[in-house]
Amino acid sequence: MQFTHEHREIQKTLKRFIEAEINPHVDEWEAAEMFPAHEVFKKLGKLGLLGLTKPEAYGGAGLDYSYGMAMAEALGHIDCGGVPMAIGVQTDMCTPALARFGSDALKREFLSPAIAGDMVGCIGVSEPGAGSDVASIKSQARKDGGDYVISGQKMWITNSLQADWMCMLVNTGDGPAHKNKSLVMVPMDCKGIEKARKIKKIGMNSSDTGLIYFDEVRVPQRYLIGSEGAGFTYQMLQFQEERLWCAASCLQSLGNCIAWTVEWAHERKLFGSTLADQQWVQFKLAEMKTEVESLRALTYRACELYLQGQDVTELASMAKLKAGRLNRLVPDTCLQFWGGMGYTWENKVARMYRDGRLASIGGGADEVMMAIIAKTMGLARTGKKAS
């Protein structure tokens, strides 16, 4: 996959926006444990950046998925992990199934405002007893007249405390676990929804994460995305884009972490020379940069095949796995080289150390990625279906 002049211009536009509208406020938002999503998303919407890959009929740019990858990579210029993740939820996690399978009326009601930045969305899959094991969700939607009546709870939901709507995975039948689920659009101001708690996390602090209760929440059955019972399949397809986004969004930030450490190593005096003069430091930083470029090659290849219409479940899972591992390895190694300065709260490497840890958990844990890869290799022919 090669970035064209158009890809680079989108990245330059986003980088300018980040430098002017986001990074000056990151420390404030981190301290507040929330950023003003509606305000930021509206500005991104005016720049046309929330619907790059979405249909033009609904306000999108109608570009191919490589432009979404270019945007994800450029989000790495943000000086924290929480804001990029919240933007990624809007562009690549809660809207792909809606854009691909939703009715025209549904897309006009929910997708168009999301692309414009007038509505904030969230994706409701995880529950207290079902994170990576998507098939085990317990939330139910029963039919009553022309409505679905939804009861249950969702946990670890990014953007949910500010969201206007949720793309919610619920059980709509009693059949097999992979065929009884549906994706339903749920306005977050419906009666019976309780935003019970903002979850305090060790990182990603500027991103709000909620525990949400649903008690006999009524929504019209026309809010169903696509076919009833196909929700698990739709969510698995949605995960492909989410996992590619996760990998792409790490590339710039990991590179930044290494670059900051190289600069520090030249300044830090040690035993009559500098930290950068130590061969061990040179080799470790060289090795980590090589690992990041390997992730880039894997991610770009997966995107290229995805553009060709191929199933990239295996490659997307590999990229997600590798991204999670590097988000642990690179900041940890760099923080060690920063010494005591790295062990301070305001240090950007320390923030990456905290924020990056989520990459091996969210969107499917490392172990789930390995189970998927093992299955595609023909090693896991039986047992529960991985998600």
C-alpha positions as CSV (number, residue, x, y, z in Angstrom):
1,M,0.0,0.0,0.0
2,Q,1.4,3.4,-1.1
3,F,0.2,6.7,0.3
4,T,-0.5,9.2,-2.4
5,H,-0.4,13.0,-2.3
6,E,-4.0,12.9,-1.3
7,H,-3.3,10.6,1.7
8,R,-0.4,12.9,2.8
9,E,-2.6,16.0,2.5
10,I,-5.2,14.5,4.8
11,Q,-2.5,13.6,7.3
12,K,-1.1,17.2,7.1
13,T,-4.6,18.7,7.7
14,L,-5.1,16.4,10.7
15,K,-1.6,17.2,12.1
16,R,-2.3,20.9,11.9
17,F,-5.7,20.4,13.6
18,I,-4.1,18.3,16.4
19,E,-1.3,20.9,17.0
20,A,-3.9,23.8,17.2
21,E,-7.0,22.2,18.7
22,I,-6.0,19.1,20.7
23,N,-2.5,19.0,22.0
24,P,-2.7,22.4,23.8
25,H,-5.6,20.9,25.9
26,V,-4.4,17.3,26.4
27,D,-3.1,17.9,29.9
28,E,-6.3,19.6,31.0
29,W,-8.4,16.8,29.5
30,E,-6.3,14.1,31.1
31,A,-6.7,15.7,34.5
32,A,-10.5,16.1,34.0
33,E,-10.7,12.4,32.8
34,M,-12.8,13.5,29.9
35,F,-12.5,15.6,26.7
36,P,-15.3,17.6,25.1
37,A,-16.2,15.1,22.4
38,H,-19.0,17.1,20.8
39,E,-16.8,20.1,20.4
40,V,-13.9,18.2,19.0
41,F,-15.9,16.0,16.8
42,K,-17.8,18.9,15.3
43,K,-14.6,20.6,14.3
44,L,-13.4,17.3,12.8
45,G,-16.7,16.9,11.0
46,K,-16.3,20.4,9.4
47,L,-12.9,19.3,8.1
48,G,-14.6,16.2,6.6
49,L,-12.4,13.8,8.6
50,L,-15.1,11.7,10.3
51,G,-16.4,10.1,7.2
52,L,-13.5,9.6,4.9
53,T,-14.5,6.1,4.0
54,K,-18.3,6.5,4.4
55,P,-20.8,7.0,1.5
56,E,-21.0,10.4,-0.1
57,A,-24.8,10.2,0.1
58,Y,-24.6,10.5,3.9
59,G,-21.9,13.2,4.0
60,G,-18.9,11.0,3.7
61,A,-16.0,11.3,1.2
62,G,-16.5,7.9,-0.3
63,L,-12.8,7.1,-0.2
64,D,-11.3,3.6,0.1
65,Y,-10.1,2.2,3.4
66,S,-6.5,3.2,2.9
67,Y,-7.5,6.8,3.7
68,G,-8.9,5.6,7.0
69,M,-5.6,4.0,7.7
70,A,-3.8,7.3,6.9
71,M,-6.0,9.1,9.3
72,A,-5.5,6.5,12.0
73,E,-1.7,6.8,11.7
74,A,-1.8,10.6,11.8
75,L,-3.8,10.5,15.1
76,G,-0.6,9.2,16.6
77,H,0.5,12.9,16.8
78,I,-1.9,13.4,19.7
79,D,0.0,13.5,23.0
80,C,-2.3,10.9,24.6
81,G,-4.1,7.7,23.8
82,G,-7.6,8.5,25.0
83,V,-8.6,11.1,22.4
84,P,-7.4,9.1,19.3
85,M,-9.2,6.1,20.7
86,A,-12.5,8.1,21.1
87,I,-12.1,9.3,17.5
88,G,-11.4,5.8,16.3
89,V,-14.6,4.6,18.0
90,Q,-16.6,7.1,15.9
91,T,-14.9,6.4,12.6
92,D,-14.0,2.7,12.7
93,M,-15.8,0.9,15.5
94,C,-19.4,2.0,15.9
95,T,-20.2,3.1,12.3
96,P,-18.9,0.5,9.9
97,A,-21.8,-2.0,10.3
98,L,-24.3,0.9,10.2
99,A,-22.8,2.3,7.0
100,R,-22.6,-1.2,5.3
101,F,-25.9,-2.8,6.4
102,G,-28.1,-0.1,7.9
103,S,-31.3,1.0,6.1
104,D,-31.3,4.4,4.3
105,A,-33.5,5.8,7.0
106,L,-31.2,4.5,9.7
107,K,-28.1,6.0,8.1
108,R,-29.8,9.4,7.6
109,E,-30.9,9.4,11.3
110,F,-27.6,8.2,12.9
111,L,-24.7,8.0,10.4
112,S,-25.0,11.4,8.7
113,P,-25.0,13.3,12.1
114,A,-22.0,11.2,13.2
115,I,-20.1,12.1,10.0
116,A,-20.9,15.8,10.5
117,G,-19.8,15.6,14.1
118,D,-23.3,16.5,15.4
119,M,-23.7,13.2,17.2
120,V,-21.2,11.1,19.2
121,G,-21.5,7.3,18.9
122,C,-20.3,4.4,20.9
123,I,-20.2,0.6,20.3
124,G,-21.9,-1.6,23.0
125,V,-20.5,-5.1,22.9
126,S,-18.6,-5.8,26.2
127,E,-20.4,-6.7,29.4
128,P,-19.2,-7.4,32.9
129,G,-19.2,-11.1,32.1
130,A,-18.4,-11.0,28.4
131,G,-15.4,-9.0,27.1
132,S,-13.4,-10.8,24.4
133,D,-15.9,-13.7,24.5
134,V,-18.5,-11.8,22.5
135,A,-20.8,-14.9,22.1
136,S,-21.4,-14.8,25.9
137,I,-23.2,-11.5,26.1
138,K,-26.4,-11.6,28.1
139,S,-28.2,-8.4,27.1
140,Q,-31.6,-9.2,25.6
141,A,-34.0,-7.5,23.2
142,R,-37.6,-8.9,23.1
143,K,-40.3,-7.9,20.7
144,D,-43.3,-6.0,21.9
145,G,-45.6,-4.6,19.2
146,G,-43.4,-2.7,16.8
147,D,-40.6,-2.2,19.4
148,Y,-37.6,-4.0,20.9
149,V,-37.5,-3.9,24.7
150,I,-33.9,-4.1,25.8
151,S,-32.6,-5.1,29.2
152,G,-29.0,-5.8,30.3
153,Q,-25.8,-3.9,30.9
154,K,-22.7,-2.9,28.9
155,M,-19.3,-2.2,30.4
156,W,-16.0,-0.6,29.3
157,I,-17.9,1.4,26.7
158,T,-15.7,4.2,25.2
159,N,-17.6,7.5,24.6
160,S,-20.7,6.2,26.4
161,L,-21.0,9.0,28.9
162,Q,-21.2,11.6,26.2
163,A,-22.7,9.5,23.4
164,D,-25.9,10.3,21.6
165,W,-26.4,6.8,20.4
166,M,-25.0,3.2,20.9
167,C,-24.6,0.6,18.2
168,M,-25.6,-2.2,20.6
169,L,-25.1,-6.0,20.3
170,V,-28.0,-7.8,21.9
171,N,-29.6,-11.3,21.9
172,T,-32.8,-11.2,19.9
173,G,-33.5,-15.0,20.0
174,D,-32.8,-18.3,21.7
175,G,-30.9,-20.0,19.0
176,P,-27.2,-20.8,18.7
177,A,-24.9,-18.2,20.3
178,H,-23.5,-17.1,16.9
179,K,-26.9,-16.8,15.2
180,N,-29.1,-15.2,17.9
181,K,-27.6,-11.8,18.1
182,S,-28.5,-8.5,16.4
183,L,-27.0,-5.0,16.2
184,V,-29.6,-2.4,17.2
185,M,-29.2,1.4,17.2
186,V,-30.1,2.8,20.7
187,P,-30.4,6.5,21.4
188,M,-28.8,7.2,24.7
189,D,-31.5,9.5,25.9
190,C,-34.1,6.7,25.9
191,K,-36.1,6.1,29.1
192,G,-34.6,3.2,31.1
193,I,-30.9,3.9,30.3
194,E,-28.8,4.6,33.3
195,K,-25.2,5.9,32.9
196,A,-24.3,4.2,36.1
197,R,-20.6,4.9,36.5
198,K,-17.5,6.4,34.9
199,I,-14.8,3.8,35.2
200,K,-11.5,5.1,36.5
201,K,-8.7,3.6,34.5
202,I,-4.9,3.5,34.9
203,G,-4.5,5.1,31.5
204,M,-6.5,6.6,28.5
205,N,-7.7,9.1,31.1
206,S,-9.1,11.7,28.7
207,S,-11.5,9.1,27.2
208,D,-14.7,8.5,29.2
209,T,-15.5,4.9,29.8
210,G,-18.9,3.9,31.2
211,L,-20.9,1.2,32.8
212,I,-24.4,1.5,31.3
213,Y,-27.6,-0.2,32.5
214,F,-30.6,-0.9,30.3
215,D,-34.0,-1.5,32.0
216,E,-36.9,-2.2,29.7
217,V,-35.5,0.3,27.1
218,R,-37.9,0.7,24.1
219,V,-36.6,1.4,20.6
220,P,-38.4,0.8,17.3
221,Q,-37.7,-2.4,15.5
222,R,-36.7,-0.3,12.5
223,Y,-33.5,0.5,14.5
224,L,-32.3,-3.0,13.7
225,I,-29.1,-3.0,11.5
226,G,-29.5,-5.4,8.6
227,S,-31.0,-8.8,9.3
228,E,-32.1,-10.0,12.7
229,G,-29.7,-12.7,14.0
230,A,-26.8,-11.5,11.9
231,G,-25.3,-9.2,14.5
232,F,-22.5,-11.5,15.5
233,T,-21.3,-11.8,11.9
234,Y,-21.6,-8.0,11.4
235,Q,-19.6,-7.4,14.6
236,M,-16.9,-9.8,13.4
237,L,-16.6,-7.8,10.2
238,Q,-16.6,-4.6,12.2
239,F,-13.8,-6.0,14.3
240,Q,-11.6,-6.3,11.1
241,E,-11.6,-2.6,10.7
242,E,-11.3,-1.9,14.4
243,R,-8.2,-4.1,14.6
244,L,-6.6,-2.6,11.5
245,W,-7.3,0.8,13.0
246,C,-5.6,-0.2,16.2
247,A,-2.5,-1.3,14.5
248,A,-2.3,1.8,12.2
249,S,-3.0,4.2,15.1
250,C,0.1,2.9,16.9
251,L,2.7,3.5,14.2
252,Q,3.2,7.3,14.6
253,S,3.0,7.2,18.4
254,L,5.5,4.4,18.8
255,G,7.8,6.2,16.4
256,N,7.4,9.3,18.5
257,C,8.2,7.4,21.7
258,I,11.5,6.2,20.2
259,A,12.4,9.6,18.7
260,W,11.8,11.3,22.1
261,T,14.1,8.8,23.7
262,V,16.8,9.3,21.1
263,E,16.7,13.0,21.7
264,W,16.9,12.4,25.5
265,A,19.7,9.9,25.1
266,H,21.8,12.6,23.4
267,E,21.2,15.0,26.2
268,R,21.6,12.7,29.2
269,K,25.1,12.6,30.6
270,L,26.3,9.3,31.8
271,F,29.8,8.1,33.0
272,G,31.6,10.8,31.1
273,S,29.7,10.5,27.9
274,T,26.0,10.4,26.9
275,L,23.4,7.7,27.2
276,A,23.3,7.6,23.4
277,D,27.0,6.6,23.4
278,Q,26.1,3.3,25.1
279,Q,26.0,0.5,22.6
280,W,23.3,-1.3,24.6
281,V,21.0,1.8,24.2
282,Q,21.8,2.1,20.5
283,F,21.0,-1.5,19.8
284,K,17.8,-1.6,21.8
285,L,16.5,1.6,20.1
286,A,17.5,0.3,16.7
287,E,15.8,-3.0,17.4
288,M,12.6,-1.3,18.5
289,K,12.5,0.9,15.4
290,T,12.9,-2.2,13.3
291,E,9.9,-3.8,15.1
292,V,7.7,-0.8,14.5
293,E,8.6,-0.8,10.8
294,S,7.7,-4.5,10.7
295,L,4.3,-3.7,12.1
296,R,3.9,-1.0,9.5
297,A,4.6,-3.5,6.7
298,L,2.2,-6.0,8.1
299,T,-0.6,-3.4,8.6
300,Y,-0.1,-1.9,5.2
301,R,-0.2,-5.4,3.6
302,A,-3.4,-6.3,5.4
303,C,-5.0,-3.0,4.3
304,E,-4.0,-3.6,0.7
305,L,-5.6,-7.1,0.7
306,Y,-8.7,-5.7,2.4
307,L,-9.0,-3.1,-0.4
308,Q,-9.0,-6.0,-2.8
309,G,-12.0,-7.6,-1.0
310,Q,-10.1,-10.4,0.6
311,D,-10.7,-11.7,4.1
312,V,-7.9,-10.3,6.3
313,T,-9.0,-11.8,9.6
314,E,-5.7,-13.5,10.0
315,L,-3.5,-10.6,9.1
316,A,-5.7,-8.1,11.0
317,S,-5.4,-10.3,14.1
318,M,-1.6,-10.6,13.6
319,A,-1.3,-6.8,13.3
320,K,-3.5,-6.2,16.4
321,L,-1.4,-8.8,18.3
322,K,1.9,-7.2,17.3
323,A,0.6,-3.7,18.0
324,G,-0.5,-4.7,21.5
325,R,2.9,-6.3,22.2
326,L,4.9,-3.2,20.9
327,N,2.7,-0.9,22.9
328,R,4.0,-2.7,26.0
329,L,7.6,-3.2,24.9
330,V,8.5,0.2,23.4
331,P,7.2,2.5,26.1
332,D,8.6,0.2,28.8
333,T,12.1,0.1,27.3
334,C,12.1,3.8,26.6
335,L,10.9,4.6,30.1
336,Q,13.9,2.7,31.5
337,F,16.3,4.8,29.5
338,W,14.6,8.0,30.9
339,G,15.4,6.8,34.4
340,G,13.8,8.8,37.1
341,M,12.5,11.4,34.6
342,G,10.5,8.5,33.0
343,Y,8.9,7.7,36.3
344,T,7.1,11.1,36.5
345,W,3.4,11.5,35.8
346,E,3.7,14.3,33.2
347,N,6.4,12.6,31.1
348,K,5.0,11.7,27.6
349,V,6.7,8.3,27.6
350,A,5.2,7.5,31.0
351,R,1.7,8.4,29.6
352,M,2.3,6.1,26.6
353,Y,3.4,3.4,29.1
354,R,0.0,3.7,30.8
355,D,-2.2,4.3,27.7
356,G,-0.6,1.7,25.5
357,R,-1.2,-1.2,27.9
358,L,-4.9,-1.3,26.8
359,A,-3.9,-2.3,23.3
360,S,-3.3,-5.9,24.4
361,I,-6.8,-6.0,26.0
362,G,-9.3,-3.9,24.2
363,G,-10.8,-5.0,20.9
364,G,-9.9,-8.6,21.6
365,A,-7.2,-9.6,24.0
366,D,-3.8,-11.0,22.8
367,E,-5.0,-14.5,23.6
368,V,-8.0,-14.1,21.4
369,M,-5.9,-12.9,18.5
370,M,-3.6,-15.9,18.9
371,A,-6.6,-18.2,19.0
372,I,-7.9,-16.7,15.8
373,I,-4.5,-17.1,14.1
374,A,-4.2,-20.7,15.3
375,K,-7.6,-21.5,13.9
376,T,-6.7,-20.0,10.5
377,M,-3.5,-22.1,10.6
378,G,-5.6,-25.2,11.0
379,L,-4.4,-25.8,14.6
380,A,-7.6,-25.3,16.4
381,R,-10.4,-27.2,14.7
382,T,-12.7,-27.7,17.7
383,G,-13.8,-25.8,20.8
384,K,-15.5,-22.5,21.2
385,K,-15.5,-20.0,18.3
386,A,-13.0,-17.2,19.0
387,S,-14.1,-13.6,18.3
